[in-house]
Amino acid sequence: MVIPKHVAFVMDGNGRWAQAQGLPRSAGHKAGYEHIPTVLEICFDLDIQVVSGYVWSTENWNRPKAEVDFIVRSLEKNLSRFVGELHQRGVRFVHSGTHDRLPTKIVELLKNGASLTKDNQSGVFNLCFNYGGRTEIVEAVQRILAADVQPNELSEELLGEYLWTHSLPDVDLVVRTGGDKRLSNFLLWQTAHACLYIADSYWPAISRQEIEFAVSYYNEVMFGRSEKQV
C-alpha cells in the first residue's frame, strides 16, 4: 500500500450538512471547522505528510453577507488556538491564498501562525483560505516579471517557486466531499497529476473509513492495486 504524501481536501458540504439536520448554515461551518483536527489526526496517523484544506475560495466573497461575516469572525476568533494546537503536535502551519480583502488582523494571524510553526516537522497543514488557483498562477507570473526573469530562464520548476505552495510537494490525492465532481479552481498547478476521489459524505461527516477508502482508491487508480484496507 502506497500512502500519498500530500492529500488535498475540498471541504464541501458544510451548509448542506446543517440544512439536512434542520440547522442554520452557520452551524455547518462551525461543525466543519471543528472537524479539521479530527481529519488531520486521521491523516497523520496514516503517515500522510501534508494535508491541504480548501476552506474559503476567492469566489466565496459573493455569498450572502451574513455567511461571509460568520466565516471571517470565526477565523479571527479561533485561528490562534487552532495554530497553537498544531504547534503542540509539531505540525507546521502554512497559508495558501491572497491577502486581498482580508482584515489586517487575519493577515497578522496567518503570518504569525506560519512563523511560529515554521520549524515543526511532524506534518504540514496547508490552510487554503481566500484561495483561487487561477489567481495564484497570475500572481506568480506577476512576481516573475517583477524579478526580471528572462523568457529563456522560465521553467515549470521556476514558476513553482513563485506559487503560494512553493514549500510543499505536488498533490497526490484530492478528496472532495459532498458529492460534486469538480475541482472548483483548487490547486490547479499542483494537482496536474493527482488522483481525484469524490466522497458522498459532507465534510463534517467524513470518517476515517472513507479516508482510508480514498487512499485505497488512489492505489488502485495510480498503481493498479486493489487493496481495500490501509
N, C-alpha and C positions, 0 to 999 in steps of 0.2 A: 504494500500500500504506500503510494507516494502522497505525502502531505504537502499541499500547496503552501508556498512560502508567504504569499500575500493574497488575502481574501478581502474583497471589497463588497460591502453590503449596500444595496439601495433600500433604505429603511422605509418602505412604503406601507401604507395601510393604517396608520395611527388613527386618523379620523374615522375611517370605515369601521375599525375595531370598536371604537367608542359608540358610534351610532348603532351598531348591531346589538349593543347592550343597553340602548336607551340612554346613553350618556352624552354630554356635550363633547364636541371635537377636542376641546382643550384637555379633557380627561384622557383622551387618547394620546395626545402629545406628551402629557405627564407620564403616562404608563410607558410610552416608547422611550423616553429619556431614562426612566428608572430601569429599563430592561437592558440598556447598553452594558453595564458592568457584568450582568449575568452572561451575556453573549461573549464578552471579552474573556471571562473566566473559562468558558467552554472552549473557545478558540485557542487560547494559550495552553490549556490542558491537552489539547490535541497536537501541540507543537507547531501551530501556525504562528509565524513570527511577526507578521504585520497585518493589522486589521484596519481597513478604511471604512468609515461610515458616512453615507450621504445624508446629512441631517437637514440641510437647507440649501436650495438652489438659488441662483441669481434670478430665476423666473418666479420664485415663490413670493417675492415682494408684491406681486399682483393679487395675492389672496386677500380676503376680507381683512380690514384694518384690525379688528379685534383679535383675529388669529395671529396676525403678524406681531402685534404688540405683546401677545401672550408668549410667543416664542422668544422674542428679544428679552423680555423681562425674566423669563426662565433662565436664559443663558447668563444674564447678568447676576442672577441670584445664586446659581448652582455651579458655575464653571470652576471657581476656585476650589470648592470642596471636591468636585469630581477630579480635578487635576491632582489635588493633594492625595486622594486615594490611589490614583495611578502611581504617583511618586513613591508612596509607601510600598507598593508592589514592585517597584523597579521598572515601571513601564514608561517609555518615552512618549511624550505628547507632541503631536505635530498638527499644525493647522494648514489646510489647503483651501484657498479661496481669496477673493479680493476684499480689501478693507473698505471699498466704496459703499456708502450708505450705512456703514456700521457706526454706532455710537462710539465715542472716544473710549469710554470705559471698557467696552467689549474688546476693542483693539488692544488695549493695555493688558487685559486679562489673557488674551490669546498669546501675546508676546511673552508675558511673564510665565505662562504655563510652559511654553516651549523652552524658555531659558532655564527654568527650574529643573526640568527633567532631561535636559539635553545629553547628559552622560549616562542615563539609565540604559540597561542592556537586557532587560527581561521581557522584551517585546515592545511593539510600537502601536499606538493608536493614532490614526490619522483622521482628524475631525474635518470633514468636508462641509464647511459652513459658509454660506454666501459663495457657493462654488458653481462654476459653469465651465464645461470642457472647452468650448469654443473661445470663451473669454480668456481662459488660461493660455491657450495657444497664441492668441493675438497678443496678449501682454508679453509672452516670451519673445515673440518676434520683435515687438517694440523695444525690449531691452537689448536684444541682439543688435538691432540697428543703432541704438544709442551707444553701444560699445564699439561701433565702427568695425564690426566683423566683416571681412571681405567675403564676397559670394563663394569663392573657391574654398573658403575655410569652413563653410557651413556644412554640417553633417547631422545625422539623427542623434548621435551622441552629444554633440554640442547643444542642439536645441533642447535635449533632455535636461541639460544642466541649468537651463533658464526656466524650467517649469516649477510650479509650486511644490511638486513632489520630487524635486531633484535628489533628495537624500534617500529616497525609497526605491525598492525594486519594482519592476513592472508587475501588474496584477496577473495572477494565475487563474483565479476563480472569482467570478461575480455572482453574488446571490441576491436576487431581487425578491423581496417579499411582497405579498398582496396580489400575486397572480398576473400582473400586467407584463407583457412581453416586449419591453423596450428598455433602452439604456438611459433615456432622458438626459442626454448631454453630460454623462458621468464618465470622467476619466477616459476621454476618447483616445488620447495618445497611449495611455498606459495599458489599456485593455485590448490592444491591437491583436494579441494572440491568446487572449483569455478564453476560458470556458464560461458559458453563461448558464446558470441554473435558476429556474423560476420556482419559487416556493408559493404555494397557495395560502399558507398562513400569513396573517398580518404580522407586522414587525413585533408588536408587544407579546405575541403568542408564539413566536418561533422558538423551537425547542432544540435541545442537544441532539435528539434523534434526527431531526430534519437537517441540522448542520452536518451531522455525520453522513447522512444520505447524500448531501450535496458533495461532500468530499469523495464518496464512493462514485458518484456520477462523474465527477472530474476525472477520476482514474479510468473509468470506462470510456469516456469520450476521448481523453488525451492519450491514453496508453493501451486501450483495448482490454482493460482489466474489468472484471465484473464482480469484484468483491462487494458485498453488501454491508460489511461491518468494518469499522475503523479499528 
